[in-house]
Structures are given as structure tokens and as C-alpha cells.
């Protein structure tokens, strides 16, 4: 299995996402000392924990943008309690399971997108029984596997985008959308990345309506 962060309240009805099981999928870790293609055990958990504690500095951009986007707290940073509450409610993993670069914004070697990564991603979605997946980055979106494409699922402006389903049982699958990568996209804005997140939570509410359970969107500002 790949390294991943699983919050202590993931899937709990009382968590900060109303119980929605959200997997946030990043691309890969970079590391100044470790060789590209090698694994650093415990790195994913360490990075998320350091972000929650406010110790990542400028390297917190991806985490900060994602948490504000999902909670719709667009105009302000979450405090430590807010960060802890959010990341304790989600699973976070990188698609490429090994060190892929020496510094930020350095692109992963092409061969690291293949190999074990696609199968490890499928196994993770099944293991955590994800309901929704937020994919960070357009290249990652194109590389990762899926089972079903939902054409025209949502729009950004007038442009339609598709969502993907990746099945983890005979009768259920996680629905995925993507945002531009917060750390590597010029002119990144919350406004153009809200639609894919809103779509994911509409999916959750529609599924819950079928089963007569409470919606999860109330937690969003």
C-alpha cells in the first residue's frame, strides 16, 4: 500500500465534513536528500502533521488552498484548530508512491507515473472506502485510472468537465473530480476551482437523499 494520511475522524458522522469520506490526491513528494525513486517511510504523515502544526511555511500552499476550497473559507486562513479538524476528517495521499523530485515544481520523471502507481491508487480507494476524490493537478487527472467517465458533470464558466468513477465494490464507486494544482498553476483562483468541489458534495447529498440521511453541505460556509 502507498503511504497515506488517514485522519482520526475520517468517515465519522460528527467530523468537519459531515461524515463525507473524502480522499485528497496529490502528485508526489519532493525531498532534498533522498534519491528520486526511493521511499521515505512516514513522510506523508509527517508532512500533513507539520502543516497542521504550522511548521511547513511556504510549502503549505497545497494544503492551505485545499482546506479553504473544500470548506469555502476562501478569504481567510484556517487556524490551528480548523486545520486539525479538517485534516482529521480526510485521507491524503500522493499518487506517485516514491520521491519524484528534489525541489518544488520539478516535474516527476515520466516512468514514475506508471509501474505500481495505478494499482496502488485503486487499492487505496478501496481500503479507505472513499466516496469522493479530489484530484490535485491536471496531469495527475489524465494519468490516474478510472472505470467510468461522467461527461459534462459540471462546468467551469461555460466549459464542461467530466467526473470519473473508480469502483471499489460491485455496487459502489468513488466519484472523482480535479482542480488545478495549487502549487504549480499560474493564476490559480478559488473561483475557477469551486465547481469541481461543489459537484462532489452534490453527489454526496444526492446519495444521502436516496438513503434518507442528513446532507453534508451544511458544513460549508
Backbone as CSV, one residue per row, in Angstrom:
resi,resn,N_x,N_y,N_z,CA_x,CA_y,CA_z,C_x,C_y,C_z
1,UNK,0.829,-1.203,0.000,0.000,0.000,0.000,0.863,1.253,0.000
2,UNK,0.377,2.327,-0.633,1.126,3.577,-0.590,1.045,4.204,0.798
3,UNK,1.964,5.103,1.050,1.860,5.886,2.273,0.635,6.789,2.174
4,UNK,-0.044,6.982,3.275,-1.151,7.932,3.256,-1.457,8.410,4.667
5,UNK,-2.088,9.555,4.711,-2.570,10.132,5.958,-4.050,9.813,6.072
6,UNK,-4.451,9.234,7.180,-5.869,8.997,7.450,-6.210,9.697,8.752
7,UNK,-7.047,10.724,8.664,-7.429,11.467,9.855,-8.170,10.599,10.844
8,UNK,-8.031,10.928,12.107,-8.645,10.122,13.165,-10.165,10.151,13.118
9,UNK,-10.749,11.176,12.485,-12.207,11.287,12.403,-12.740,10.967,11.001
10,UNK,-11.902,10.397,10.162,-12.319,10.096,8.798,-13.545,9.183,8.799
11,UNK,-14.592,9.618,8.102,-15.810,8.821,7.997,-16.761,8.942,9.161
12,UNK,-16.361,9.635,10.224,-17.236,9.796,11.389,-18.316,10.838,11.092
13,UNK,-19.532,10.585,11.500,-20.640,11.489,11.204,-20.428,12.881,11.773
14,UNK,-19.683,12.975,12.871,-19.505,14.259,13.546,-18.253,14.998,13.090
15,UNK,-17.578,14.527,12.041,-16.356,15.227,11.640,-16.691,16.519,10.900
16,UNK,-15.653,17.258,10.496,-15.871,18.589,9.934,-16.462,18.573,8.533
17,UNK,-16.578,17.395,7.919,-17.172,17.276,6.586,-18.539,16.611,6.630
18,UNK,-19.140,16.543,7.790,-20.444,15.905,7.898,-20.410,14.423,7.642
19,UNK,-19.230,13.831,7.793,-19.105,12.392,7.622,-18.724,11.951,6.221
20,UNK,-18.628,12.890,5.274,-18.232,12.522,3.910,-16.828,11.936,3.916
21,UNK,-16.630,10.860,3.170,-15.319,10.210,3.105,-14.569,10.747,1.885
22,UNK,-13.756,11.761,2.129,-13.033,12.464,1.076,-11.573,12.044,1.056
23,UNK,-11.112,11.627,-0.123,-9.697,11.377,-0.379,-9.149,12.534,-1.188
24,UNK,-8.150,13.222,-0.648,-7.443,14.281,-1.371,-6.195,13.646,-1.983
25,UNK,-6.077,13.745,-3.310,-4.994,13.066,-4.009,-4.012,14.075,-4.597
26,UNK,-2.783,14.054,-4.075,-1.718,14.873,-4.625,-0.866,14.079,-5.593
27,UNK,0.158,14.738,-6.145,1.006,14.076,-7.138,2.109,13.250,-6.499
28,UNK,3.027,13.914,-5.777,4.208,13.220,-5.277,4.947,14.102,-4.286
29,UNK,5.814,13.480,-3.507,6.691,14.220,-2.605,7.982,14.616,-3.310
30,UNK,8.534,15.749,-2.887,9.914,16.074,-3.244,10.755,16.020,-1.976
31,UNK,12.050,15.832,-2.147,12.937,15.685,-0.989,14.350,16.090,-1.402
32,UNK,14.979,16.922,-0.612,16.296,17.447,-0.978,17.379,16.376,-0.969
33,UNK,17.298,15.437,-0.012,18.376,14.460,0.140,18.081,13.100,-0.485
34,UNK,16.846,12.659,-0.396,16.518,11.300,-0.854,16.623,11.186,-2.369
35,UNK,17.037,10.029,-2.830,17.158,9.777,-4.261,15.770,9.667,-4.896
36,UNK,15.647,10.215,-6.092,14.395,10.085,-6.836,14.123,8.596,-7.097
37,UNK,12.894,8.196,-6.824,12.513,6.799,-6.996,12.582,5.987,-5.725
38,UNK,13.065,6.591,-4.620,13.138,5.884,-3.347,11.988,6.300,-2.436
39,UNK,11.766,5.510,-1.422,10.685,5.776,-0.470,11.261,6.280,0.841
40,UNK,10.572,7.257,1.429,10.918,7.742,2.762,9.764,7.377,3.685
41,UNK,9.886,6.314,4.479,8.772,5.859,5.314,8.260,6.962,6.249
42,UNK,6.943,7.066,6.332,6.314,8.006,7.245,6.286,9.446,6.768
43,UNK,6.776,9.709,5.542,6.881,11.093,5.089,5.522,11.767,4.921
44,UNK,4.543,11.054,4.359,3.233,11.661,4.128,2.591,12.106,5.434
45,UNK,2.598,11.253,6.425,2.018,11.620,7.716,2.775,12.779,8.346
46,UNK,4.094,12.760,8.212,4.901,13.836,8.781,4.578,15.182,8.132
47,UNK,4.442,15.194,6.813,4.166,16.440,6.102,2.811,17.010,6.505
48,UNK,1.776,16.175,6.546,0.454,16.667,6.937,0.476,17.162,8.378
49,UNK,1.130,16.431,9.246,1.207,16.836,10.649,1.936,18.173,10.801
50,UNK,2.990,18.360,10.032,3.727,19.626,10.095,2.871,20.777,9.585
51,UNK,2.059,20.528,8.565,1.148,21.570,8.101,0.159,21.943,9.195
52,UNK,-0.447,20.950,9.796,-1.420,21.215,10.858,-0.789,22.038,11.972
53,UNK,0.460,21.760,12.289,1.158,22.472,13.362,1.739,23.809,12.924
54,UNK,1.557,24.172,11.654,2.054,25.443,11.160,3.541,25.479,10.904
55,UNK,4.149,24.310,10.665,5.605,24.229,10.542,6.093,24.037,9.105
56,UNK,5.182,24.052,8.113,5.617,23.837,6.734,6.011,25.122,6.012
57,UNK,5.607,26.257,6.542,5.938,27.524,5.915,5.377,27.632,4.510
58,UNK,6.223,28.037,3.555,5.779,28.245,2.174,5.366,26.939,1.493
59,UNK,5.750,25.798,2.043,5.391,24.509,1.449,3.966,24.074,1.805
60,UNK,3.243,24.922,2.536,1.874,24.595,2.945,0.825,24.975,1.914
61,UNK,1.243,25.544,0.799,0.275,26.118,-0.144,-0.787,25.119,-0.577
62,UNK,-0.394,23.936,-1.000,-1.382,22.959,-1.454,-2.394,22.661,-0.351
63,UNK,-1.903,22.384,0.832,-2.796,22.015,1.933,-3.719,23.173,2.313
64,UNK,-3.169,24.380,2.364,-3.975,25.544,2.745,-5.065,25.825,1.722
65,UNK,-4.699,25.764,0.443,-5.676,26.033,-0.610,-6.789,24.995,-0.606
66,UNK,-6.430,23.740,-0.462,-7.428,22.676,-0.476,-8.392,22.818,0.689
67,UNK,-7.877,23.049,1.878,-8.772,23.128,3.038,-9.710,24.326,2.939
68,UNK,-9.233,25.456,2.430,-10.106,26.620,2.257,-11.143,26.353,1.174
69,UNK,-10.719,25.712,0.094,-11.623,25.439,-1.022,-12.748,24.499,-0.598
70,UNK,-12.399,23.430,0.080,-13.408,22.444,0.467,-14.380,23.017,1.491
71,UNK,-13.882,23.803,2.433,-14.748,24.359,3.478,-15.370,25.686,3.083
72,UNK,-14.969,26.210,1.922,-15.428,27.508,1.415,-15.025,28.670,2.329
73,UNK,-13.978,28.517,3.069,-13.422,29.616,3.848,-12.373,30.307,2.981
74,UNK,-12.830,30.972,1.933,-11.927,31.413,0.881,-11.119,32.645,1.261
75,UNK,-11.646,33.460,2.133,-10.992,34.730,2.405,-10.055,34.735,3.580
76,UNK,-9.890,33.628,4.240,-9.057,33.629,5.434,-8.422,32.263,5.646
77,UNK,-7.279,32.286,6.310,-6.607,31.035,6.637,-7.286,30.374,7.824
78,UNK,-7.306,29.069,7.836,-7.823,28.353,8.990,-6.806,28.412,10.111
79,UNK,-7.282,28.542,11.343,-6.362,28.498,12.475,-5.982,27.051,12.749
80,UNK,-5.153,26.856,13.750,-4.664,25.507,14.004,-5.799,24.532,14.288
81,UNK,-6.795,24.975,15.043,-7.923,24.099,15.363,-8.683,23.741,14.081
82,UNK,-8.867,24.732,13.206,-9.554,24.479,11.953,-8.785,23.535,11.058
83,UNK,-7.453,23.742,10.974,-6.632,22.835,10.164,-6.694,21.417,10.704
84,UNK,-6.573,21.282,12.006,-6.596,19.956,12.614,-7.935,19.269,12.371
85,UNK,-9.014,20.039,12.509,-10.342,19.478,12.308,-10.526,18.993,10.877
86,UNK,-10.055,19.787,9.914,-10.214,19.402,8.517,-9.398,18.164,8.184
87,UNK,-8.096,18.188,8.497,-7.240,17.076,8.085,-7.510,15.810,8.880
88,UNK,-8.115,15.937,10.055,-8.545,14.743,10.771,-9.794,14.120,10.146
89,UNK,-10.409,14.834,9.189,-11.638,14.350,8.561,-11.408,13.719,7.197
90,UNK,-10.173,13.763,6.685,-9.922,13.307,5.316,-8.783,12.299,5.270
91,UNK,-8.648,11.694,4.099,-7.460,10.913,3.765,-6.669,11.713,2.730
92,UNK,-5.365,11.750,2.893,-4.497,12.393,1.908,-3.430,11.406,1.473
93,UNK,-3.182,11.362,0.168,-2.113,10.517,-0.358,-1.573,11.148,-1.624
94,UNK,-0.346,10.802,-1.963,0.226,11.154,-3.247,0.126,9.953,-4.184
95,UNK,-0.191,10.237,-5.449,-0.380,9.180,-6.439,0.924,8.432,-6.704
96,UNK,2.010,9.160,-6.905,3.315,8.535,-7.099,3.851,8.157,-5.723
97,UNK,4.110,6.883,-5.461,4.381,6.432,-4.088,5.824,6.594,-3.633
98,UNK,6.670,7.223,-4.455,8.086,7.385,-4.108,8.485,8.841,-4.329
99,UNK,9.686,9.204,-3.891,10.193,10.555,-4.108,10.320,10.794,-5.615
100,UNK,9.733,11.925,-6.073,9.678,12.167,-7.514,10.437,13.412,-7.949
101,UNK,10.978,14.167,-6.993,11.694,15.391,-7.346,12.578,15.813,-6.177
102,UNK,13.524,16.682,-6.460,14.416,17.215,-5.434,13.937,18.558,-4.895
103,UNK,13.046,19.231,-5.630,12.595,20.559,-5.216,11.173,20.801,-5.719
104,UNK,10.465,21.775,-5.135,9.106,22.080,-5.591,9.074,22.460,-7.067
105,UNK,7.975,22.123,-7.728,7.695,22.451,-9.126,8.564,21.689,-10.126
106,UNK,9.464,20.841,-9.649,10.201,19.960,-10.555,9.291,18.797,-10.914
107,UNK,9.089,18.541,-12.207,8.139,17.539,-12.638,8.673,16.129,-12.418
108,UNK,7.792,15.188,-12.072,8.210,13.796,-11.883,8.703,13.182,-13.193
109,UNK,9.690,12.307,-13.142,10.088,11.562,-14.347,8.899,10.770,-14.891
110,UNK,8.834,10.647,-16.189,7.654,10.043,-16.819,7.409,8.610,-16.356
111,UNK,8.474,7.849,-16.091,8.270,6.437,-15.747,7.622,6.247,-14.380
112,UNK,7.683,7.270,-13.505,7.102,7.125,-12.170,5.579,7.208,-12.172
113,UNK,4.995,7.684,-13.272,3.542,7.715,-13.354,2.962,6.316,-13.574
114,UNK,3.791,5.410,-14.009,3.333,4.058,-14.318,3.772,3.102,-13.194
115,UNK,4.144,1.913,-13.543,4.597,0.971,-12.528,3.502,0.651,-11.537
116,UNK,3.806,0.787,-10.263,2.872,0.404,-9.202,1.795,1.446,-8.945
117,UNK,1.989,2.687,-9.392,1.101,3.780,-9.001,-0.379,3.537,-9.302
118,UNK,-0.769,3.134,-10.508,-2.201,2.958,-10.784,-2.872,1.924,-9.883
119,UNK,-2.226,0.784,-9.671,-2.823,-0.245,-8.837,-2.863,0.162,-7.371
120,UNK,-1.825,0.846,-6.908,-1.808,1.314,-5.524,-2.926,2.322,-5.275
121,UNK,-3.196,3.152,-6.271,-4.302,4.100,-6.154,-5.631,3.363,-6.024
122,UNK,-5.855,2.373,-6.859,-7.093,1.589,-6.772,-7.221,0.927,-5.397
123,UNK,-6.125,0.374,-4.917,-6.154,-0.313,-3.624,-6.454,0.654,-2.489
124,UNK,-5.918,1.859,-2.574,-6.166,2.848,-1.523,-7.628,3.271,-1.504
125,UNK,-8.195,3.561,-2.679,-9.609,3.955,-2.745,-10.485,2.882,-2.109
126,UNK,-10.180,1.629,-2.391,-10.956,0.522,-1.810,-10.718,0.395,-0.317
127,UNK,-9.457,0.509,0.087,-9.125,0.323,1.510,-9.846,1.346,2.392
128,UNK,-9.879,2.604,1.960,-10.495,3.647,2.790,-11.965,3.855,2.435
129,UNK,-12.466,3.093,1.458,-13.863,3.177,1.032,-14.261,4.623,0.748
130,UNK,-13.428,5.285,-0.047,-13.677,6.691,-0.362,-14.999,6.858,-1.112
131,UNK,-15.722,7.923,-0.769,-16.934,8.286,-1.501,-16.613,9.280,-2.612
132,UNK,-15.721,10.204,-2.319,-15.356,11.238,-3.276,-13.837,11.425,-3.243
133,UNK,-13.284,11.812,-4.404,-11.841,12.006,-4.536,-11.605,13.357,-5.189
134,UNK,-10.801,14.189,-4.549,-10.416,15.472,-5.124,-8.980,15.357,-5.610
135,UNK,-8.807,15.401,-6.915,-7.506,15.202,-7.552,-6.851,16.562,-7.783
136,UNK,-5.622,16.715,-7.325,-4.917,17.994,-7.419,-3.940,17.976,-8.584
137,UNK,-4.350,18.557,-9.696,-3.453,18.648,-10.840,-4.032,18.031,-12.095
138,UNK,-3.855,18.717,-13.212,-4.430,18.248,-14.473,-3.669,17.068,-15.044
139,UNK,-2.343,17.054,-14.928,-1.592,15.904,-15.433,-1.943,14.649,-14.643
140,UNK,-2.042,14.787,-13.329,-2.443,13.662,-12.493,-3.820,13.157,-12.892
141,UNK,-4.729,14.080,-13.158,-6.073,13.707,-13.574,-6.048,12.834,-14.817
142,UNK,-5.190,13.195,-15.763,-5.118,12.442,-17.015,-4.429,11.100,-16.848
143,UNK,-3.533,10.995,-15.880,-2.747,9.778,-15.695,-3.454,8.715,-14.870
144,UNK,-4.215,9.127,-13.879,-4.791,8.154,-12.955,-5.863,7.315,-13.644
145,UNK,-6.072,6.080,-13.202,-7.082,5.222,-13.818,-8.499,5.569,-13.350
146,UNK,-9.485,5.157,-14.146,-10.882,5.264,-13.737,-11.675,4.199,-14.481
147,UNK,-12.886,3.965,-14.013,-13.736,2.933,-14.616,-14.850,3.515,-15.462
148,UNK,-15.381,4.660,-15.057,-16.497,5.290,-15.766,-16.232,6.787,-15.860
149,UNK,-16.502,7.377,-17.017,-16.434,8.825,-17.189,-17.852,9.389,-17.237
150,UNK,-18.103,10.412,-16.431,-19.401,11.094,-16.433,-19.225,12.377,-17.232
151,UNK,-19.688,12.383,-18.451,-19.497,13.514,-19.343,-20.312,14.724,-18.883
152,UNK,-19.719,15.909,-18.994,-20.430,17.141,-18.669,-20.967,17.180,-17.253
153,UNK,-20.215,16.652,-16.309,-20.683,16.573,-14.926,-20.871,17.952,-14.308
154,UNK,-19.999,18.879,-14.649,-20.074,20.233,-14.105,-19.406,21.176,-15.101
155,UNK,-19.560,22.468,-14.861,-18.953,23.469,-15.732,-18.059,24.402,-14.931
156,UNK,-16.992,24.847,-15.573,-16.190,25.962,-15.072,-16.366,27.069,-16.094
157,UNK,-17.115,28.105,-15.717,-17.556,29.066,-16.707,-18.512,28.379,-17.659
158,UNK,-18.219,28.428,-18.935,-19.059,27.751,-19.931,-18.463,26.428,-20.391
159,UNK,-17.319,26.057,-19.852,-16.647,24.847,-20.313,-17.056,23.643,-19.475
160,UNK,-17.573,22.591,-20.114,-17.967,21.394,-19.365,-16.758,20.512,-19.051
161,UNK,-16.811,19.857,-17.893,-15.770,18.924,-17.489,-16.418,17.612,-17.067
162,UNK,-15.669,16.533,-17.193,-16.188,15.236,-16.791,-15.705,14.873,-15.394
163,UNK,-16.471,14.025,-14.745,-16.077,13.404,-13.482,-15.769,11.939,-13.775
164,UNK,-15.058,11.309,-12.871,-14.699,9.897,-13.046,-15.192,9.076,-11.871
165,UNK,-15.523,7.854,-12.148,-15.889,6.897,-11.100,-14.838,5.799,-11.077
166,UNK,-14.359,5.481,-9.892,-13.468,4.334,-9.729,-14.136,3.376,-8.747
167,UNK,-14.458,2.192,-9.220,-15.237,1.243,-8.427,-14.381,0.544,-7.387
168,UNK,-14.916,0.411,-6.181,-14.214,-0.372,-5.166,-15.070,-1.503,-4.619
169,UNK,-16.239,-1.701,-5.218,-17.045,-2.892,-4.933,-17.925,-3.126,-6.157
170,UNK,-18.699,-4.185,-6.135,-19.567,-4.485,-7.272,-20.680,-3.468,-7.442
171,UNK,-21.002,-2.751,-6.370,-22.156,-1.862,-6.424,-21.855,-0.420,-6.049
172,UNK,-20.583,-0.105,-5.794,-20.296,1.245,-5.313,-18.936,1.706,-5.826
173,UNK,-18.848,3.000,-6.126,-17.578,3.571,-6.549,-17.406,4.978,-6.036
174,UNK,-16.159,5.409,-5.961,-15.847,6.776,-5.570,-15.941,7.671,-6.795
175,UNK,-16.483,8.867,-6.624,-16.579,9.849,-7.696,-15.434,10.841,-7.539
176,UNK,-14.729,11.102,-8.638,-13.563,11.983,-8.607,-13.738,13.162,-9.549
177,UNK,-13.253,14.315,-9.112,-13.099,15.488,-9.969,-11.697,16.039,-9.742
178,UNK,-11.322,17.047,-10.521,-9.987,17.596,-10.334,-9.990,19.118,-10.274
179,UNK,-9.001,19.638,-9.574,-8.731,21.067,-9.559,-7.344,21.290,-10.151
180,UNK,-7.069,22.514,-10.554,-5.713,22.853,-10.943,-4.817,22.739,-9.723
181,UNK,-3.577,22.352,-9.943,-2.684,22.147,-8.803,-2.373,23.491,-8.143
182,UNK,-2.694,23.648,-6.845,-2.492,24.943,-6.188,-1.042,25.401,-6.150
183,UNK,-0.108,24.461,-6.218,1.303,24.827,-6.111,1.976,25.046,-7.458
184,UNK,1.320,24.700,-8.552,2.028,24.753,-9.811,1.261,25.378,-10.958
185,UNK,0.124,26.013,-10.675,-0.700,26.573,-11.746,-0.674,28.095,-11.691
186,UNK,-0.244,28.713,-12.782,-0.195,30.174,-12.852,-1.607,30.744,-12.837
187,UNK,-1.823,31.764,-12.018,-3.124,32.405,-11.968,-4.197,31.587,-11.281
188,UNK,-3.788,30.683,-10.404,-4.755,29.838,-9.693,-5.740,30.705,-8.915
189,UNK,-7.014,30.371,-8.976,-8.025,31.124,-8.226,-9.041,30.171,-7.620
190,UNK,-9.609,30.584,-6.500,-10.641,29.767,-5.871,-11.865,29.654,-6.782
191,UNK,-12.217,30.758,-7.436,-13.456,30.797,-8.199,-13.511,29.716,-9.274
192,UNK,-12.396,29.509,-10.010,-12.440,28.524,-11.083,-12.259,27.099,-10.588
193,UNK,-11.991,26.938,-9.306,-11.820,25.591,-8.764,-12.930,25.180,-7.799
194,UNK,-13.914,26.039,-7.635,-15.033,25.703,-6.752,-15.977,24.676,-7.371
195,UNK,-16.216,24.776,-8.677,-17.218,23.918,-9.312,-16.951,22.430,-9.129
196,UNK,-15.714,21.951,-9.337,-15.497,20.507,-9.136,-15.706,20.063,-7.699
197,UNK,-15.395,20.946,-6.733,-15.619,20.588,-5.329,-17.113,20.586,-5.021
198,UNK,-17.820,21.611,-5.495,-19.271,21.656,-5.288,-19.948,20.423,-5.872
199,UNK,-19.474,19.987,-7.031,-20.063,18.798,-7.652,-19.908,17.574,-6.756
200,UNK,-18.741,17.391,-6.180,-18.520,16.233,-5.312,-19.513,16.207,-4.158
201,UNK,-19.754,17.359,-3.552,-20.660,17.364,-2.408,-22.125,17.290,-2.834
202,UNK,-22.439,17.691,-4.062,-23.786,17.420,-4.580,-23.989,15.922,-4.732
203,UNK,-22.952,15.224,-5.198,-23.036,13.770,-5.333,-23.325,13.127,-3.990
204,UNK,-22.595,13.556,-2.959,-22.816,13.007,-1.621,-24.250,13.261,-1.166
205,UNK,-24.740,14.490,-1.351,-26.092,14.809,-0.904,-27.140,14.013,-1.676
206,UNK,-26.922,13.814,-2.961,-27.867,13.020,-3.747,-27.892,11.578,-3.267
207,UNK,-26.731,11.040,-2.967,-26.679,9.670,-2.460,-27.358,9.573,-1.103
208,UNK,-27.142,10.573,-0.266,-27.759,10.530,1.064,-29.267,10.713,0.991
209,UNK,-29.731,11.504,0.030,-31.175,11.686,-0.122,-31.856,10.367,-0.461
210,UNK,-31.184,9.561,-1.255,-31.733,8.248,-1.619,-31.905,7.380,-0.378
211,UNK,-30.961,7.497,0.548,-30.982,6.664,1.754,-31.651,7.352,2.941
212,UNK,-32.142,8.590,2.744,-32.863,9.288,3.796,-31.995,9.771,4.938
213,UNK,-30.725,10.050,4.662,-29.823,10.549,5.699,-29.553,12.026,5.499
214,UNK,-29.014,12.680,6.526,-28.820,14.131,6.508,-27.754,14.535,5.496
215,UNK,-27.949,15.683,4.817,-26.944,16.152,3.864,-25.667,16.605,4.558
216,UNK,-24.594,16.719,3.788,-23.319,17.128,4.374,-22.958,18.573,4.044
217,UNK,-23.693,19.226,3.139,-23.281,20.536,2.661,-23.406,21.627,3.711
218,UNK,-24.108,21.365,4.793,-24.308,22.396,5.807,-23.005,22.882,6.425
219,UNK,-21.959,22.089,6.363,-20.708,22.494,6.991,-19.976,23.559,6.189
220,UNK,-20.341,23.769,4.939,-19.610,24.690,4.086,-20.151,26.108,4.230
221,UNK,-19.231,27.070,4.327,-19.619,28.453,4.566,-20.336,29.082,3.379
